[in-house]
Amino acid sequence: MISGYGVGVRLRENGADYAKRLLMRRAPISYCRILLTDLLYLIPFFLIGDHFSNASSVVESILYLPFLPDFVALSRWVYFIADLLVYYLVIGAFALLFYERKHGKLMTLLAYLLSLLILVAVLSVINARTGSSRYMRGAFLFPIGYAIATWEEGLFSSKRITPLVKWTAFVLLIGIGIGVFFADAAPIREYLLPIPFALAAMVALIGCDPKGKILAYFSDLVIGVYLSHEAFLTLFRHFLPDLDRWLTMLFVVLCASATAALIDAIKRAIRYYRKKNAPPQLPAPATEEGDTK
């Protein structure tokens, strides 16, 4: 939901320019994360004795092509990034076509909602091919966040919402989430459960700076932990099956956090190296008066 809100805010600020960025930058980065995660999960895949049936299965699985017949789901946890990839492509394409036209926001949202029918079909196929229902659990959170951002400017910095209203809404949403959790309707519960908790998280962030450096750093770190933790969990369960469950989870969190911090450090080092070795910018040509622009 917060991802959808962020996309909506940036589209509101930058229009078609950000739509191009979604298609040309955000979507490829999401796919690269899937590729890197699949490569990481090859390690536990082979260490625990699994194998591919043929060469095409290797290619289809690493490239994450769940529609092909020999696909093997290396990780059950890339669904979040796979969902984001589809969202970025869909919303980027529709925003590029409609956003800056008359009633562009409404047209973009309507087109996006219609595309959810396609999205649900795509995710349903992935569910069947991966044996996981996770892909559908948060399917409607991104569009809810996007819709909030489209018509509610300044949600994070709103001064109209007092602390009492904010935290009362937060507690109520958490209470609704707990109620849904204990509801006796498991299939529906899976799809409804994320909504009140995601809304509660967004309410808690009202008044925070969504572009703060600390929040941005931990946002990147959380994605790394999220994508790598299952590899360590698989290894610990296979090689240390008698280890206490809570110790296992502690070591998994520590290993995944260290991996995420290492990946983030490598990314920062690459960016620093590129910036340091970038060719110097030439000064603008002088005008007739001898001044420079």
C-alpha positions in Angstrom: 0.0 0.0 0.0 2.8 2.4 0.8 4.5 1.5 -2.5 1.3 2.4 -4.3 1.0 5.6 -2.4 4.6 6.5 -3.2 4.0 5.9 -6.9 0.8 8.0 -6.8 2.6 10.9 -5.1 5.4 11.0 -7.6 3.0 10.8 -10.5 1.1 13.7 -9.1 4.3 15.7 -8.8 6.0 14.7 -12.1 3.3 13.3 -14.4 4.5 11.5 -17.5 8.1 11.9 -16.6 7.7 9.6 -13.6 5.6 7.2 -15.8 8.7 6.8 -18.0 10.8 6.3 -15.0 8.5 3.5 -13.8 8.9 1.7 -17.2 12.6 2.4 -17.8 14.0 2.2 -14.3 11.8 0.9 -11.6 10.5 -2.1 -13.5 13.9 -3.3 -14.7 15.3 -2.8 -11.2 12.5 -5.0 -9.8 13.2 -7.7 -12.3 16.9 -7.6 -11.5 16.1 -8.1 -7.9 14.1 -11.2 -8.9 17.1 -12.5 -10.9 19.6 -11.9 -8.1 17.2 -13.5 -5.6 16.9 -16.6 -7.8 20.6 -16.8 -8.2 21.0 -16.6 -4.4 18.5 -19.4 -3.9 20.4 -21.7 -6.2 22.8 -22.2 -3.3 20.4 -23.9 -0.8 18.5 -25.5 -3.8 21.6 -27.6 -4.7 23.0 -28.0 -1.1 19.8 -29.7 0.1 20.0 -32.1 -2.9 17.4 -30.7 -5.2 18.0 -30.7 -9.0 16.4 -29.5 -12.2 14.9 -31.8 -14.7 16.5 -30.3 -17.8 18.4 -27.2 -19.0 15.3 -25.3 -20.0 14.1 -25.7 -16.4 17.2 -23.9 -15.2 16.7 -21.0 -17.5 12.9 -20.7 -16.9 13.4 -20.8 -13.1 16.3 -18.3 -12.8 14.6 -15.9 -15.3 11.4 -16.3 -13.3 9.0 -17.4 -16.1 6.2 -19.2 -14.2 4.1 -19.6 -17.4 6.5 -22.0 -19.0 6.1 -25.8 -18.3 9.5 -26.5 -16.7 9.4 -23.6 -14.2 10.5 -24.4 -10.6 9.9 -21.8 -7.9 13.3 -21.3 -6.3 11.9 -18.9 -3.7 8.4 -18.5 -2.4 9.1 -15.0 -1.3 9.8 -13.0 -4.5 6.0 -12.6 -4.9 6.2 -9.1 -3.4 8.7 -8.0 -6.0 6.9 -9.8 -8.8 3.7 -8.0 -7.9 5.5 -4.7 -7.9 7.0 -5.5 -11.3 3.5 -6.0 -12.7 2.2 -2.9 -11.0 5.0 -0.7 -12.3 4.5 -1.9 -15.8 0.7 -1.5 -15.8 0.5 1.9 -14.0 3.5 3.2 -16.0 1.9 2.3 -19.3 -1.5 3.8 -18.5 -0.1 6.9 -16.9 2.0 7.5 -19.9 -1.1 7.2 -22.1 -3.7 9.1 -20.1 -2.2 11.0 -17.1 -1.7 14.4 -18.7 -4.9 14.4 -20.7 -8.2 16.0 -19.6 -9.5 14.1 -16.5 -6.2 12.2 -16.7 -6.1 11.1 -13.1 -9.5 9.6 -13.3 -8.8 7.9 -16.6 -5.5 6.5 -15.4 -7.2 5.1 -12.2 -10.1 3.6 -14.2 -7.7 2.0 -16.7 -5.6 0.7 -13.8 -8.7 -0.8 -12.1 -9.7 -2.5 -15.3 -6.2 -3.8 -15.7 -6.5 -5.4 -12.2 -8.7 -8.1 -13.9 -5.7 -9.0 -16.0 -3.5 -8.7 -13.0 -5.6 -11.1 -10.9 -5.6 -13.6 -13.8 -1.8 -13.3 -14.1 -1.3 -13.7 -10.3 -3.7 -16.7 -10.2 -1.6 -18.5 -12.8 1.5 -17.8 -10.8 -0.3 -19.1 -7.7 -1.0 -22.3 -9.5 2.5 -22.7 -10.9 4.3 -21.9 -7.6 1.9 -23.6 -5.3 1.6 -20.4 -3.2 -1.4 -18.2 -2.5 0.9 -15.3 -1.4 0.7 -13.6 -4.7 -2.9 -12.7 -4.3 -2.8 -11.7 -0.6 -1.8 -8.1 -1.2 -3.1 -7.7 -4.7 -5.4 -4.9 -3.8 -3.1 -3.0 -1.4 -1.1 -1.2 -4.1 -4.2 0.3 -5.9 -5.7 1.4 -2.6 -2.4 3.3 -1.8 -2.3 4.7 -5.3 -5.9 5.9 -5.1 -5.3 7.6 -1.7 -2.3 9.4 -3.2 -4.2 10.5 -6.3 -6.8 12.5 -4.4 -5.4 13.2 -1.0 -2.5 15.6 -1.2 0.0 15.8 1.6 -1.2 12.7 3.6 2.1 12.4 5.4 2.4 16.0 6.3 -1.3 16.7 7.0 -1.9 19.1 9.9 -5.6 18.6 9.9 -5.3 15.2 11.6 -4.6 15.7 15.3 -2.5 13.1 17.3 -5.7 11.9 19.1 -7.5 11.2 15.8 -4.3 9.6 14.3 -3.7 7.2 17.1 -7.4 6.4 17.7 -7.6 5.4 14.0 -4.4 3.4 14.3 -5.8 1.4 17.3 -9.2 0.9 15.6 -7.5 -0.5 12.4 -5.3 -2.8 14.5 -8.4 -4.0 16.3 -10.2 -4.6 13.0 -7.1 -6.5 11.7 -7.0 -8.7 14.8 -10.8 -9.4 14.4 -10.2 -10.4 10.8 -7.4 -12.7 11.8 -9.6 -14.6 14.2 -12.5 -14.7 11.7 -13.6 -18.2 10.7 -13.3 -17.6 6.9 -9.8 -18.6 6.0 -9.8 -17.9 2.2 -11.4 -14.5 2.5 -9.3 -13.7 5.6 -6.1 -14.1 3.6 -7.1 -11.3 1.2 -8.7 -9.0 3.8 -6.1 -9.3 6.6 -3.4 -7.2 5.0 -5.7 -4.2 4.4 -6.4 -2.9 8.0 -2.8 -3.5 9.0 -1.5 -1.7 5.9 -3.9 1.2 6.5 -2.7 1.3 10.2 0.9 1.6 9.0 0.0 4.5 6.7 -1.9 6.2 9.5 1.2 5.8 11.8 3.3 7.5 9.1 1.2 10.6 9.0 3.5 13.5 9.9 6.6 11.6 9.0 8.9 12.6 6.2 8.6 9.9 3.5 11.8 11.1 1.9 13.9 11.0 5.0 17.3 9.4 4.7 16.8 7.0 7.7 13.5 5.7 6.4 15.0 5.3 2.9 18.0 3.3 4.2 15.8 0.9 6.3 13.4 0.6 3.4 16.2 -0.7 1.2 17.5 -2.9 4.0 14.1 -4.5 4.7 13.8 -5.5 1.1 17.2 -7.2 1.3 16.3 -9.0 4.5 12.9 -10.0 3.0 14.4 -11.5 -0.1 17.3 -13.4 1.5 15.9 -14.7 4.7 14.3 -17.9 3.2 17.7 -19.0 1.8 19.2 -19.0 5.3 16.0 -20.5 6.8 16.2 -23.4 4.4 19.9 -24.0 5.2 19.4 -23.9 9.0 16.4 -26.3 8.8 18.3 -28.7 6.6 21.7 -28.8 8.3 20.6 -28.0 11.9 17.1 -29.5 12.2 17.4 -29.9 16.0 18.3 -26.3 16.7 15.7 -24.5 18.8 13.1 -22.7 16.7 13.7 -19.3 18.3 17.4 -19.6 17.9 16.9 -20.6 14.3 14.8 -17.5 13.6 17.4 -15.3 15.5 20.3 -16.6 13.3 18.2 -16.3 10.2 17.4 -12.6 10.9 21.0 -11.9 11.8 22.3 -13.6 8.6 19.7 -12.0 6.4 20.3 -8.5 7.9 24.1 -8.9 7.4 23.5 -9.9 3.8 21.2 -7.0 3.2 23.7 -4.5 4.8 26.5 -6.0 2.7 24.5 -5.6 -0.5 23.6 -2.1 0.4 27.3 -1.3 1.2 28.3 -2.7 -2.2 25.7 -0.5 -4.0 26.9 2.6 -2.2 30.5 1.8 -3.0 29.6 1.4 -6.7 27.7 4.7 -6.7 30.6 6.5 -5.0 33.1 5.0 -7.4 31.0 6.1 -10.4 30.5 9.6 -9.0 34.2 10.0 -8.2 35.4 8.8 -11.6 32.7 10.7 -13.6 34.3 13.0 -16.2 34.3 16.7 -15.0 31.6 18.9 -16.3 32.8 21.5 -18.7 31.8 25.1 -17.9 29.1 26.7 -20.1 30.3 28.7 -23.0 30.9 32.4 -22.3 28.4 35.0 -23.5 29.4 38.0 -25.6 29.7 40.1 -22.4 32.2 37.6 -21.0 29.8 36.2 -18.4 29.0 32.5 -18.0 25.6 31.1 -17.6 
